[in-house]
Amino acid sequence: MQLTRQADYAVRAVLYLAESAPAERVTTAAVGRAQHIPLTFLTKIMAQLSAAGLVQSTRGSHGGVALARPAATLSLLDIVEAIEGPVQLNACVSDPSACPLGASCRVQAVWCAAQADLVARLKATTFAALAQPRPAAQLVDMAG
């Protein structure tokens, strides 16, 4: 399983906004330049995040984008699901009848547990925590 480029870009953009001063509006172009995201693609992503209530967008000379709520209340799960929809490792996790093996499937419980672990990790990871500077050693620990 791999996140789409769109979800990856959305996470990077929201992290950039979380690292900005609270309530500061940043142009979409500035976010795109800083995060190496094509502007046309980022514009569509920001529209999705705005429709989900995760960012606010204002037009005009003093316009730009900003987080719609504090970074401490925005999780990786919020962003991923706004772009990708609900996390689902396999169809049988949400609908056991989707598997022709049914109750005899030996893997379905593993898929369910893995999905629950992933969702819990994404939900527990806030953008306030991600925006905090970390020594390189801590970054390695987070990956393992």
N, C-alpha and C positions, 0 to 999 in steps of 0.2 A: 504494500500500500504506500502511496506517495501523495502528498498534498499537491494540488495543482499550482502552477506558477502564480495564478491569480490569488490564491490563498496566501502563498508565501509573500507576495507583494503587499497584500493587505496587512499582514502581520508587521512587515517592515515599516510600512507607512504609519500604522498606529503607534508602533514603538517610537518612531521619530517624533510624533506628536506628543507622546508621553514624556519624552525627554525635553520638550520645549517648555517654556515658562507656562504655568497654569493660565488658562484662558487666553493665551497668545494665539492669534490667528496667523497661520502660515499659508503661503500660496501653494497651490497644488504643484506648480512648476518647481518651487523650492524643494518640496518633498521628493518629487521625481528626480531632480538633479542629485540630491544628497543620497538617495537610496538606489540610484541607477534603475529607475522604473520609467518606461516610456510614458509620456504624458497622456496620450490618447487612452492607453490601457488604465493608467492611474485614475483618470477622470471617471471611467466606468466603475472602477472599484470604489472610489469615494462616493459615487451615487448609491451603490449598494449599501455601503456602510452607513450612509446618511438615512436611507430608507429603513434600515434596521435600528435607527436611533442611537448609533454608536459614535458618529461624528456629526458636527454641525458645519454647514457650509453657508457662507455669506458672500454675496456678490458685491462688486463695487470697488472703489479705490482703497478702502480699508478692509476689504473682504479677505476671505481665505477659509481655511478649514481648521477646526479645533476639536478636541474630544468633547463629546456631548455629556460625559459624566467623568468623575474623578478616575484617574488611572488605577487607583486601588480597587475600583469596582468593575474594571474591565478585565476579563480573563482571555487567555488564548482561545478557550472554547467559544467564547462569544464571537470572536472574529472569524474563526474557522467555520463555525456554523452559519454565520451571516453570509459567507461566500459559498461554502460547499453544501450546506444543509446539515442535517444531523449526522454525526459520526456513525458509520456503520461498517464494521469489518467484513460482515457477511450477512446476506439476507436472512439467514436463519436466526440471527441474534434477536431481531425484532419480530420475526414470524417463523416459529419453529416448523410450521406446516410447509414452509418454502423448500424444505429438504425432503427429497424422496425417501431418505432413510428414516426420517421421523425420530422416534424415541431411541432407536437403535444406533443412532449416530454417536460415535465416540469422540468426535471433535467439537461438537456444538458447545459443550460446556467450556472448552478452552477458548473458543471465539468469544463467548459471553464474558468470561473473566478478563480476557485481554482487552476487550472493548471497555469494560467497566474501569479497568486500570488506566487506560488511555484517557478516557473522559475525565476521570478524577484528577489526573495529572494536569490536563489542559485547564480544567476548571480552577484548580488550586494555584495556577500560575498567573499572577496579575501583571499588568503592564507597569504598575508602580514598582514591583519587585524587579522586573526585567530592566527598568530604566536606571536602577541603582548601579553605580560603578562597582565592578568586581575585580579582584586580583585574578590573574590568569589561572592560578591553581584552583580557584573556586569554579571557574568556567569548566575546567576538565571534570571536576566532581559532579557538576550538574548533568553532564552527558552520560555518566556511568551509573 
